[in-house]
Amino acid sequence: MKRYLVAIVGLLALLVPLTGCNAPAATPPPAASTPATAAAPTVTAAPAESASPWEVVLQTRVKQPVRMAAFLDETFGLTGGPDYAGRAQHTTDGGQTWTMAEDSAGCLFALDIVDAQSVWECNASDVRISLDGGQTWPGKPGGRGQPFCQVSSVDSEAAWYLSPARLEATTDGGTTWEKVNLPAGVLPGRILAISLRAPKEGYVLDSAGDLYTTLDGGQSWSSQNLGLKERYGEMGPLPSGGIAPAAMRFFDADHGIIVMSLVGGGSKVVALRTADGGRTWTEESVPAEFGTAYLTHDGRFLTIHSFFNMGQITVLRYAGD
């Protein structure tokens, strides 16, 4: 119970409005399409005696303010945090040293690493991409960014940006953006994770455990409920208020993974993996403390920034088949 309360205190600290991070509340636009609903999938838990397929390859503690941490592997990673002091910082030696990008806008909410050169960030003032591993962030803040944003990319050109008001897409590196219609009834503020696999193919996970898929850039959606309530009872993912309690990647039409921090009478981190397009899911335990999650594009590395020990970053590598 004590650790649960500490987690909630840490969450509330992140959700308190911070100087330089405030933005006018936006009214979500009406949703445009009604998804087709698939049969409820099956979630199979890993046997209690089985070892986790995730192994810890790096654990480091940082002094800079951190709201989001993302590592590409054991050596290259970035952090960003609240307020001006939370500008993007990068490391190439596993967190032994960090370099601040002086032209990062600060008040960072989300990161997505394409490779060691191309990195997207969204913050309270803009969405931008660095093409030199986070050392510089070209362009000036253009007013697109908002608090509690998310970003998911295919490469250095195609990306999704989610704000509290809408979901948008770019195919030219962020020069122009177009609205993506969300499924009917899905509010941006209740979305836990987004994942863009191809310029027109993407996935949305909401706080009710509904997974939505589009193959045509949001013109139509299909959906399925992951059955989280039936599986975990009172435990569930936290709302996406300024944190990243879930991370999601799909590698093709069949294979995907979702990592979630669950809380309610306790807390834990779990990974759900599918090999049949989401009809069935296998649960994997994750040996990390409850916190924000980031998955690399290939799903091999997972970064968790702990709520129990603020500033502690754990990087795990998938050692399964």
C-alpha positions as CSV (number, residue, x, y, z in Angstrom):
1,M,0.0,0.0,0.0
2,K,2.8,2.4,0.8
3,R,4.4,1.9,-2.6
4,Y,1.0,2.4,-4.2
5,L,0.6,5.7,-2.4
6,V,4.1,6.8,-3.5
7,A,3.2,6.0,-7.1
8,I,0.0,8.1,-6.9
9,V,1.9,11.0,-5.3
10,G,4.5,10.8,-8.1
11,L,1.7,10.9,-10.6
12,L,0.0,13.9,-9.1
13,A,3.3,15.7,-9.1
14,L,3.6,15.2,-12.8
15,L,0.0,16.3,-13.4
16,V,0.3,19.6,-11.5
17,P,0.4,22.4,-14.1
18,L,4.0,23.7,-14.3
19,T,5.3,27.2,-15.2
20,G,5.7,27.4,-19.0
21,C,3.6,24.3,-19.6
22,N,0.1,25.7,-19.4
23,A,-2.1,25.9,-22.5
24,P,-5.7,26.8,-23.1
25,A,-8.0,23.8,-22.7
26,A,-9.1,22.6,-26.1
27,T,-12.5,21.1,-27.0
28,P,-12.2,17.8,-28.8
29,P,-13.7,17.8,-32.3
30,P,-16.5,15.4,-33.1
31,A,-15.3,12.0,-34.1
32,A,-16.0,11.0,-37.7
33,S,-16.1,7.3,-38.2
34,T,-17.7,4.3,-36.4
35,P,-15.4,1.3,-36.0
36,A,-16.3,-2.3,-36.8
37,T,-16.1,-4.3,-33.6
38,A,-14.3,-7.7,-33.6
39,A,-14.8,-10.6,-31.2
40,A,-13.1,-10.1,-27.8
41,P,-9.6,-11.5,-27.9
42,T,-8.1,-14.0,-25.5
43,V,-5.3,-13.0,-23.1
44,T,-3.2,-15.8,-21.8
45,A,-1.0,-15.2,-18.8
46,A,2.5,-16.5,-18.6
47,P,3.0,-19.4,-16.1
48,A,4.1,-18.0,-12.7
49,E,7.2,-20.1,-12.8
50,S,8.4,-19.0,-16.2
51,A,11.2,-16.4,-16.5
52,S,10.5,-13.1,-18.0
53,P,11.6,-12.7,-21.7
54,W,12.7,-9.2,-20.7
55,E,16.2,-8.7,-19.3
56,V,17.6,-5.6,-17.7
57,V,20.6,-4.3,-19.6
58,L,20.9,-0.8,-18.1
59,Q,19.7,0.9,-15.0
60,T,20.8,4.5,-14.5
61,R,19.7,7.5,-12.4
62,V,19.6,11.0,-13.8
63,K,19.7,14.4,-12.1
64,Q,17.9,16.4,-14.8
65,P,14.1,16.8,-14.6
66,V,12.5,13.8,-16.4
67,R,9.0,13.2,-17.5
68,M,9.9,10.9,-20.5
69,A,12.9,8.7,-21.2
70,A,13.6,6.8,-24.4
71,F,16.6,4.5,-25.2
72,L,17.4,3.0,-28.6
73,D,19.7,0.5,-27.0
74,E,22.0,0.2,-24.0
75,T,24.0,3.3,-25.0
76,F,21.9,5.9,-26.9
77,G,19.0,7.6,-25.2
78,L,17.2,10.8,-24.5
79,T,15.2,12.4,-21.7
80,G,12.9,15.4,-21.4
81,G,10.9,16.8,-18.6
82,P,8.7,19.5,-17.2
83,D,9.4,23.2,-17.5
84,Y,12.3,24.9,-19.2
85,A,14.8,22.8,-17.3
86,G,13.3,19.7,-19.0
87,R,14.7,20.4,-22.4
88,A,15.8,17.3,-24.3
89,Q,19.1,15.8,-23.3
90,H,20.9,12.9,-24.9
91,T,23.5,10.3,-24.0
92,T,25.7,8.0,-26.1
93,D,27.3,6.2,-23.2
94,G,24.4,4.6,-21.3
95,G,23.7,7.6,-19.2
96,Q,27.2,8.2,-17.8
97,T,27.1,11.7,-19.4
98,W,24.3,13.8,-20.7
99,T,24.3,16.7,-23.1
100,M,21.5,19.3,-23.2
101,A,20.1,20.5,-26.5
102,E,20.1,24.2,-26.0
103,D,17.5,24.8,-28.7
104,S,15.1,22.2,-27.4
105,A,11.8,23.9,-26.4
106,G,11.6,22.2,-23.0
107,C,8.4,21.1,-21.2
108,L,8.7,17.8,-23.2
109,F,6.0,15.2,-23.0
110,A,6.9,12.5,-25.6
111,L,9.8,11.2,-27.7
112,D,10.1,8.8,-30.6
113,I,13.5,7.5,-31.8
114,V,13.6,6.5,-35.4
115,D,17.3,5.7,-35.3
116,A,20.5,7.2,-33.8
117,Q,20.1,10.3,-36.0
118,S,16.3,10.9,-36.3
119,V,14.3,11.7,-33.2
120,W,10.9,13.2,-32.8
121,E,9.7,15.2,-29.8
122,C,6.5,16.9,-28.8
123,N,6.3,19.5,-26.1
124,A,4.1,22.3,-24.9
125,S,5.0,24.5,-27.8
126,D,5.7,22.4,-30.8
127,V,6.4,19.1,-32.6
128,R,9.9,18.8,-34.1
129,I,12.4,16.4,-35.4
130,S,16.2,16.3,-34.7
131,L,18.3,14.8,-37.5
132,D,21.5,14.6,-35.5
133,G,20.6,12.4,-32.6
134,G,19.0,15.1,-30.4
135,Q,21.9,17.6,-30.5
136,T,19.9,20.2,-32.4
137,W,16.2,20.7,-33.0
138,P,15.8,22.9,-36.2
139,G,13.0,25.4,-36.5
140,K,11.2,27.6,-34.0
141,P,8.2,26.6,-31.9
142,G,5.2,27.1,-34.1
143,G,2.4,26.9,-31.6
144,R,1.2,23.4,-32.6
145,G,2.4,21.6,-29.5
146,Q,0.3,21.2,-26.4
147,P,0.7,19.6,-23.0
148,F,-0.1,15.9,-22.7
149,C,0.9,15.2,-26.3
150,Q,2.1,12.0,-27.9
151,V,4.1,11.3,-31.1
152,S,4.6,8.2,-33.1
153,S,6.6,8.0,-36.3
154,V,7.4,5.7,-39.2
155,D,10.6,7.5,-40.3
156,S,11.9,11.0,-40.5
157,E,9.0,12.1,-42.8
158,A,5.8,10.3,-41.6
159,A,4.5,10.7,-38.1
160,W,1.3,11.0,-36.0
161,Y,0.9,13.7,-33.4
162,L,-1.8,13.5,-30.7
163,S,-2.9,16.5,-28.7
164,P,-5.8,16.8,-26.2
165,A,-7.8,18.2,-29.1
166,R,-7.0,16.0,-32.1
167,L,-4.9,13.4,-33.9
168,E,-2.8,14.8,-36.9
169,A,-0.5,13.3,-39.5
170,T,2.5,14.5,-41.4
171,T,4.3,13.0,-44.4
172,D,6.9,15.7,-44.9
173,G,8.8,15.8,-41.7
174,G,6.4,18.1,-39.9
175,T,6.3,20.9,-42.4
176,T,2.5,20.4,-42.9
177,W,-0.1,18.4,-40.8
178,E,-3.5,17.1,-41.6
179,K,-6.3,16.0,-39.2
180,V,-6.8,12.2,-38.8
181,N,-10.4,11.3,-37.9
182,L,-10.7,9.3,-34.8
183,P,-13.2,6.5,-34.3
184,A,-16.6,7.6,-33.1
185,G,-16.7,8.2,-29.3
186,V,-12.9,8.1,-28.9
187,L,-11.7,11.3,-27.1
188,P,-8.0,12.3,-27.6
189,G,-7.6,12.8,-23.8
190,R,-8.5,9.2,-23.1
191,I,-6.0,7.7,-25.5
192,L,-3.2,5.8,-23.8
193,A,-1.0,5.1,-26.7
194,I,-0.7,5.6,-30.5
195,S,1.4,3.7,-33.0
196,L,2.0,4.5,-36.6
197,R,3.4,1.5,-38.6
198,A,3.0,3.0,-42.1
199,P,1.9,6.4,-43.4
200,K,-1.7,5.2,-43.6
201,E,-1.7,2.3,-41.1
202,G,-1.9,3.1,-37.4
203,Y,-3.2,1.9,-34.0
204,V,-4.9,3.7,-31.1
205,L,-5.3,2.2,-27.6
206,D,-7.8,3.9,-25.2
207,S,-8.2,3.7,-21.4
208,A,-11.1,1.3,-21.7
209,G,-8.7,-1.2,-23.3
210,D,-10.1,-0.8,-26.8
211,L,-7.6,-1.2,-29.6
212,Y,-8.5,0.5,-32.9
213,T,-6.8,-0.1,-36.2
214,T,-6.9,2.0,-39.4
215,L,-5.4,1.0,-42.8
216,D,-6.6,4.1,-44.7
217,G,-5.4,7.1,-42.6
218,G,-8.4,7.2,-40.3
219,Q,-11.2,7.0,-43.0
220,S,-12.3,3.8,-41.4
221,W,-11.4,1.9,-38.2
222,S,-11.8,-1.7,-36.8
223,S,-11.8,-2.3,-33.0
224,Q,-11.4,-5.0,-30.4
225,N,-11.5,-4.9,-26.6
226,L,-8.5,-6.4,-24.9
227,G,-10.5,-7.5,-21.9
228,L,-8.3,-5.7,-19.4
229,K,-11.1,-5.5,-16.8
230,E,-11.9,-9.2,-17.0
231,R,-8.2,-10.0,-16.8
232,Y,-6.9,-7.6,-14.2
233,G,-10.0,-6.6,-12.2
234,E,-9.5,-3.4,-10.3
235,M,-6.0,-2.9,-11.8
236,G,-5.9,-0.8,-14.9
237,P,-3.8,1.6,-16.9
238,L,-3.7,5.2,-15.6
239,P,-5.3,8.0,-17.7
240,S,-2.8,9.6,-20.1
241,G,-2.6,12.9,-18.2
242,G,0.9,14.1,-19.0
243,I,2.5,10.7,-18.7
244,A,3.0,7.6,-20.9
245,P,1.5,4.7,-19.0
246,A,1.4,2.5,-22.1
247,A,3.6,1.9,-25.2
248,M,2.6,0.1,-28.3
249,R,4.2,-1.2,-31.5
250,F,3.0,-3.3,-34.4
251,F,5.6,-4.8,-36.7
252,D,3.2,-6.2,-39.4
253,A,-0.5,-6.9,-39.6
254,D,-0.1,-9.9,-37.2
255,H,2.6,-9.2,-34.8
256,G,2.5,-6.5,-32.1
257,I,3.1,-5.7,-28.5
258,I,1.6,-3.4,-25.9
259,V,3.4,-2.5,-22.6
260,M,1.3,-1.1,-19.8
261,S,1.8,0.1,-16.2
262,L,-1.2,-1.0,-14.2
263,V,-2.3,0.4,-10.9
264,G,-5.2,-0.3,-8.4
265,G,-4.6,-2.0,-5.1
266,G,-1.0,-2.4,-6.2
267,S,1.0,-1.8,-9.4
268,K,2.9,-3.8,-12.0
269,V,4.2,-3.6,-15.6
270,V,3.0,-6.1,-18.1
271,A,3.6,-6.7,-21.8
272,L,0.9,-8.2,-24.0
273,R,2.1,-9.8,-27.3
274,T,0.1,-10.9,-30.3
275,A,1.1,-13.0,-33.3
276,D,-2.4,-13.2,-35.0
277,G,-3.5,-9.6,-35.4
278,G,-4.8,-9.2,-31.9
279,R,-7.2,-12.2,-31.8
280,T,-5.1,-13.7,-28.9
281,W,-2.5,-12.1,-26.6
282,T,0.1,-13.6,-24.4
283,E,1.1,-11.8,-21.2
284,E,4.8,-11.3,-20.3
285,S,6.0,-10.1,-17.0
286,V,8.3,-7.1,-17.1
287,P,10.9,-6.8,-14.2
288,A,10.7,-3.0,-13.8
289,E,9.0,-0.6,-11.5
290,F,5.7,1.0,-12.4
291,G,6.3,4.1,-14.6
292,T,6.3,5.6,-18.0
293,A,7.1,3.3,-21.0
294,Y,8.8,3.6,-24.3
295,L,9.3,0.8,-26.9
296,T,11.8,1.0,-29.8
297,H,10.4,0.6,-33.3
298,D,11.6,-3.0,-33.5
299,G,10.3,-3.9,-30.1
300,R,13.7,-5.1,-28.9
301,F,14.3,-2.5,-26.2
302,L,11.9,-1.1,-23.5
303,T,12.6,2.0,-21.4
304,I,10.8,2.5,-18.1
305,H,11.1,5.7,-16.0
306,S,10.1,4.8,-12.5
307,F,7.4,6.6,-10.4
308,F,8.6,5.0,-7.3
309,N,12.2,6.3,-7.7
310,M,12.0,9.5,-9.8
311,G,15.0,9.8,-12.1
312,Q,15.6,6.1,-12.2
313,I,15.6,4.7,-15.8
314,T,15.6,1.0,-16.6
315,V,16.3,-0.3,-20.1
316,L,15.3,-3.8,-20.9
317,R,16.0,-6.0,-23.9
318,Y,13.7,-8.6,-25.3
319,A,15.4,-12.0,-25.1
320,G,12.5,-14.1,-26.4
321,D,12.1,-15.8,-29.7
